Amino acid sequence: MPVSDLRGILQYIPRFRDRVFVIAFDGEILESENFPNLLLDVAVLRSLNIRVLLVHGVRHQLERARSEGAPVSNDDGAGVTDQPTLRIAVDAASRLSHRVLEGLASVDLRAAVVNAVTAHPLGIVGGIDHQFTGRVERIDAEMLSLLLERGIVPVLPSMGFDGEGHTYRVNSDAIAVETAIALKAAKVIFLCEAGSLRIDGKIVRQLSLKDAEAAAQKPPSSLARNLALKLGWAARAGHGGVPRAHLLDGHQNEALLTEVFSREGVGTMVYGNEYEQIRRAQKRDVKRILDLIQQSVRDEALVPRTRADVLAHLDDYWVLEVDRNVVGCVAIHPFPAENMAELACLYVSRTSENAGHGRKLVAWVDQIARERGIARLFALSTQAFAYLQQKGGYTEAAPEVLPPARREKYEASGRKSKVLVKEVTPAAVASPAG
């Protein structure tokens, strides 16, 4: 791993130290070739003093049993669970829990399978008795916290128990979410068998709680049912106070660590309490800005900038942070003699597109210009001119409107950028009381 990657990880460690991550494995992932790699990732998390709790399902194993002729009444954790299905599910859960314990022992982690889920029958729904299908009634957070404090990894199968010793099959994602809520976890992470979340053919990296709920309730035709259900559980976690829920492809090597310790991630994050701010850039942000815009520079959408260029005009730059990660930037270069300013270096990370961040940065420049009494903004663009016209209220103009110093640089560049201008509406002045 490059030293720069290690430095990137270090910024997350203070934030996550002694916090709880609940990780839910689909049954298929426990039998995949990548499962040992995921347990190595879990060991890395534990070495950083992150408290980890594992939950696993058995749907894949029930599907296989049904295909082999076993009397399985349902395989999705939500339908009817009759007595034969329950027996098969209990056997499968026991085998998988043992597999998890073996794997954790191989990476030198202590673990325990615990009966921390109190469940009640789901009951009669729609006139159908769901028999041994259960719902979470209570999570024994005190017992789980005690294990976590002592460095033991709790393992929860998709089973719950009532006060009379009855066993119920419970959806593993429901157990993961309710456990995360009970423990006030920092994250609940779903290692899925369905792959990456795509909506209308595009990989979705971030979803607000509202958008996740909408996709879960009315999923696009392109969204796999399993992922739609997980989005519903992710939304439930957010409403319960869990700040972040992540959907990851459990077959992808290093997906867990990359998602947790990188700005872009490789899965889909559902955020419940997005921490977002636009602030003035600082020296420590210069490298982040240059890294952020490098692809756009290669595409000739932005002019190249060096570290010295940015440092020389650092007071002109602003960055947009989401969850302490810089995902966007913009600059406002003043031309006081002409009472004008240039909107420049507008960029939003491709992993954070379609979240309204570009509009916020454009509006921020408007606000700064208004506060400074600037009469007109201008921008030069080779590729984003349509966006600035449609979303920012800019109109195309001739190069002659540019301040002389800027026009000289414009003509020398040979980029033939479109020139866009926008009149700044003066700030409203409160009328004196009559």
DODREN-697818 format. One record per residue (C-alpha): residue in one letter; x, y, z. Coordinates in steps of 0.2 Angstrom, whole numbers, plus 2048, in hexadecimal, padded with zeros to 3 digits. Layout:
# DODREN-697818
rest:px:py:pz
A:X:Y:Z
...
This chain:
# DODREN-697818
rest:px:py:pz
M:800:800:800
P:807:811:7FC
V:80C:81C:80A
S:7FF:829:804
D:7F2:81C:806
L:7F7:819:818
R:7F7:82C:81C
G:7E5:82C:815
I:7E0:81F:821
L:7E8:828:830
Q:7DB:836:82E
Y:7CD:82A:832
I:7D4:821:841
P:7D0:82E:84E
R:7BE:830:848
F:7BB:81D:848
R:7C5:817:857
D:7BA:80E:864
R:7AB:810:859
V:7A0:801:854
F:79E:7FB:842
V:790:7EE:83F
I:795:7E3:830
A:787:7D9:828
F:78C:7CA:81C
D:780:7C3:80F
G:781:7B0:811
E:789:7AE:7FF
I:798:7B9:804
L:79C:7AD:813
E:79F:7A0:806
S:7A8:7AB:7F9
E:7BB:7AB:7F5
N:7BC:7BD:7FC
F:7B5:7B9:80D
P:7C7:7B6:815
N:7CC:7C7:80D
L:7BD:7CF:816
L:7C2:7C7:826
L:7D4:7CE:824
D:7CC:7DF:822
V:7C2:7DD:832
A:7D2:7D9:83B
V:7D9:7E9:834
L:7CA:7F3:83B
R:7CD:7EA:84C
S:7DF:7EF:84C
L:7DA:801:84B
N:7CF:7FF:85A
I:7BF:7FF:850
R:7B2:7F4:859
V:7AB:7E8:84C
L:79B:7DD:84D
L:796:7D1:840
V:785:7CB:83A
H:782:7BE:82D
G:773:7B7:823
V:76F:7A6:81B
R:764:7AB:80C
H:770:7A4:800
Q:771:793:809
L:75E:792:809
E:75D:796:7F7
R:76A:788:7F4
A:760:77C:7FF
R:750:77F:7F6
S:758:77C:7E5
E:75E:76B:7EC
G:74C:767:7F0
A:74C:76B:803
P:73B:771:80A
V:73F:783:80B
S:730:78E:80D
N:739:79F:809
D:74A:7A5:806
D:74A:7B8:809
G:748:7BA:81B
A:737:7C2:81A
G:72B:7B5:815
V:724:7A6:81E
T:730:79B:828
D:729:78A:82C
Q:731:77D:837
P:73B:774:82A
T:742:785:823
L:746:78A:835
R:750:77A:837
I:75A:77C:827
A:75D:78F:82B
V:763:78B:83D
D:76F:77D:836
A:775:78A:829
A:778:798:835
S:782:78C:841
R:78D:787:833
L:790:799:82D
S:793:79F:83F
H:7A0:792:841
R:7A8:797:831
V:7A9:7A9:837
L:7B1:7A4:847
E:7BE:799:83E
G:7C2:7A8:833
L:7C3:7B4:841
A:7CF:7A8:84A
S:7DA:7A7:83B
V:7DD:7BA:83C
D:7E0:7B9:84F
L:7CF:7C1:854
R:7C5:7BA:863
A:7B2:7B9:85F
A:7A2:7B2:866
V:791:7AD:85F
V:784:7B5:86A
N:771:7B4:86D
A:76F:7C7:86E
V:760:7C8:864
T:74F:7C7:86C
A:742:7C3:85F
H:72F:7C2:85E
P:725:7B9:851
L:721:7C4:842
G:710:7BD:844
I:701:7BE:837
V:704:7CA:829
G:6F8:7CC:81B
G:6EE:7BD:822
I:6FD:7B2:821
D:705:7AB:831
H:718:7AC:82F
Q:71B:79F:83C
F:72E:79F:841
T:732:7AF:838
G:737:7BC:845
R:73A:7CE:847
V:747:7D7:853
E:73F:7DB:864
R:74F:7E0:86D
I:762:7E0:86B
D:76C:7DC:87B
A:777:7EB:879
E:77F:7E9:88A
M:785:7D8:886
L:78C:7DD:875
S:794:7EC:87C
L:79D:7E2:88A
L:7A4:7D6:87C
L:7AA:7E5:871
E:7B2:7ED:880
R:7BC:7DD:883
G:7C2:7DC:871
I:7B6:7CE:86C
V:7AD:7CE:85C
P:79B:7C9:85E
V:793:7BF:850
L:781:7BF:84E
P:778:7B2:842
S:767:7B6:83B
M:75E:7AF:849
G:754:7B6:858
F:74D:7AE:868
D:73F:7B2:873
G:73D:7B0:886
E:736:79E:885
G:745:798:87B
H:73D:798:86A
T:748:79B:85B
Y:743:7A7:84C
R:74B:7AB:83C
V:74E:7BD:83A
N:754:7C8:82C
S:766:7CA:82E
D:766:7DC:827
A:759:7E0:834
I:764:7D9:842
A:773:7E3:83C
V:769:7F3:83B
E:760:7F1:84C
T:771:7EC:854
A:77A:7FC:84C
I:76C:807:853
A:76D:7FF:865
L:780:801:865
K:780:812:85E
A:78B:80C:851
A:795:817:845
K:791:80C:836
V:787:7FD:830
I:78F:7F5:821
F:786:7E9:815
L:792:7DD:80C
C:786:7D8:7FE
E:785:7CA:7F1
A:77C:7D5:7E4
G:78B:7E0:7E0
S:78C:7F3:7DE
L:77C:7FE:7DF
R:778:805:7CE
I:769:810:7CB
D:765:813:7B8
G:775:80B:7B4
K:780:817:7BE
I:78A:811:7CE
V:783:81B:7DD
R:791:81F:7EA
Q:786:82A:7F6
L:774:82B:7FA
S:76B:836:806
L:75F:82E:812
K:751:835:808
D:757:82E:7F8
A:75A:81D:7FF
E:749:81C:806
A:742:821:7F5
A:74C:814:7EC
A:747:807:7F9
Q:734:80B:7F7
K:734:80D:7E4
P:743:805:7DE
P:749:808:7CC
S:746:7F9:7C1
S:759:7F7:7BF
L:75B:7F5:7D2
A:75D:7E4:7D8
R:74F:7DF:7E5
N:75D:7DA:7F2
L:765:7EB:7F1
A:754:7F4:7F2
L:751:7EB:802
K:762:7F0:809
L:75F:802:805
G:74F:801:810
W:759:7FA:81E
A:767:807:81B
A:759:814:81D
R:753:80C:82D
A:764:80D:834
G:765:820:830
H:755:823:838
G:75B:81A:847
G:76A:825:849
V:778:81B:840
P:781:829:836
R:787:81E:828
A:781:80E:81F
H:78C:806:811
L:787:7FA:804
L:796:7F0:7FD
D:79A:7E2:7F0
G:79F:7D4:7FC
H:7A9:7CC:7ED
Q:7B4:7DB:7EB
N:7C5:7D9:7F3
E:7CA:7E7:7FF
A:7B8:7EF:7FD
L:7B6:7F1:810
L:7C6:7FA:813
T:7C5:805:804
E:7B3:80A:808
V:7B8:80F:81A
F:7C8:817:817
S:7C7:820:807
R:7BE:830:801
E:7B6:828:7F2
G:7B2:817:7F8
V:7AD:808:7ED
G:79B:805:7F3
T:78C:80F:7F7
M:78A:81A:807
V:779:81F:80E
Y:77C:82E:819
G:76F:833:827
N:777:843:82E
E:783:84A:820
Y:790:856:827
E:793:862:819
Q:79B:873:819
I:7A3:87F:80D
R:7B3:887:814
R:7C2:891:80E
A:7D0:886:808
Q:7DF:884:813
K:7F1:87E:80F
R:7ED:86C:814
D:7DF:86C:806
V:7EB:871:7F8
K:7F0:85F:7F4
R:7DD:85A:7F6
I:7D8:867:7E9
L:7E5:862:7DD
D:7E1:84F:7DE
L:7CF:853:7DD
I:7D0:85D:7CC
Q:7DE:853:7C4
Q:7D2:849:7B9
S:7C9:858:7B3
V:7D9:860:7AF
R:7DE:851:7A5
D:7CD:852:79C
E:7D1:865:798
A:7C2:86B:7A2
L:7CC:874:7AE
V:7DD:87D:7AC
P:7EC:875:7B4
R:7F1:87C:7C5
T:800:879:7CF
R:802:879:7E2
A:80B:88A:7E0
D:7FC:891:7D6
V:7EF:88C:7E3
L:7FA:892:7F2
A:7FD:8A3:7EA
H:7EA:8A5:7EA
L:7E5:89A:7F8
D:7D9:8A7:7FF
D:7CE:8A6:7EF
Y:7CB:893:7F1
W:7BD:88A:7FA
V:7BA:878:7FD
L:7AA:86E:800
E:7AB:861:80D
V:79F:852:810
D:7A2:848:81F
R:7B4:850:821
N:7B9:84B:80F
V:7BC:858:802
V:7B0:854:7F4
G:7B0:865:7EA
C:7B9:875:7E8
V:7B7:886:7E0
A:7C0:897:7DF
I:7BB:8A9:7DE
H:7C9:8B4:7D6
P:7C5:8C6:7D9
F:7C8:8D4:7CC
P:7C5:8E4:7D7
A:7C8:8F1:7CA
E:7BA:8EB:7C0
N:7AF:8E6:7CF
M:7AF:8D4:7C7
A:7B4:8C2:7CD
E:7B7:8B2:7C4
L:7AF:8A2:7C9
A:7BD:895:7C6
C:7C3:883:7CB
L:7B1:87D:7CD
Y:7B2:86A:7D0
V:7A8:85D:7D9
S:7AF:84B:7DB
R:7A7:83F:7CF
T:7A3:834:7DD
S:798:842:7E5
E:790:848:7D5
N:77D:84A:7D4
A:77C:84F:7E6
G:77A:862:7E3
H:78B:866:7E9
G:78F:870:7D9
R:780:87B:7DB
K:785:87E:7ED
L:797:884:7E8
V:790:88F:7DA
A:783:896:7E7
W:792:899:7F3
V:79B:8A3:7E6
D:78C:8AE:7E3
Q:78A:8B1:7F6
I:79D:8B5:7F8
A:79B:8C1:7E9
R:78C:8C9:7F0
E:794:8CC:801
R:7A3:8D4:7F9
G:798:8DF:7EF
I:79E:8D8:7DE
A:793:8DD:7D0
R:797:8CF:7C3
L:79E:8BE:7C3
F:7A5:8B5:7B4
A:7AB:8A4:7B0
L:7B5:89C:7A2
S:7B1:88A:79D
T:7B4:87E:78F
Q:7A8:870:796
A:79E:876:7A4
F:796:885:79C
A:785:87C:79A
Y:785:878:7AC
L:789:88A:7B1
Q:77B:891:7A5
Q:76E:885:7AB
K:772:883:7BD
G:77B:893:7C1
G:772:8A0:7B8
Y:781:8A5:7AD
T:780:8AC:79B
E:78C:8AB:78D
A:796:8BB:789
A:7A4:8C1:77E
P:7B6:8C1:784
E:7B6:8D4:784
V:7AC:8D4:795
L:7BB:8CC:79E
P:7C7:8D7:7A8
P:7D6:8DC:79E
A:7E2:8D2:7A8
R:7D7:8C2:7A7
R:7D3:8C5:794
E:7E6:8C5:791
K:7E8:8B4:799
Y:7D8:8AD:791
E:7DF:8B1:77F
A:7F0:8AB:784
S:7EA:89A:789
G:7E2:895:779
R:7D5:88B:781
K:7C7:895:779
S:7BC:893:789
K:7AA:899:788
V:7A8:8A9:792
L:79A:8AA:79E
V:794:8B8:7A9
K:787:8BB:7B7
E:781:8CB:7BF
V:781:8CA:7D2
T:772:8CF:7DB
P:776:8DB:7E9
A:773:8D5:7FB
A:762:8DB:802
V:764:8EA:80D
A:758:8EA:81C
S:74C:8F9:81D
P:74D:904:82C
A:73F:901:839
G:731:90E:836
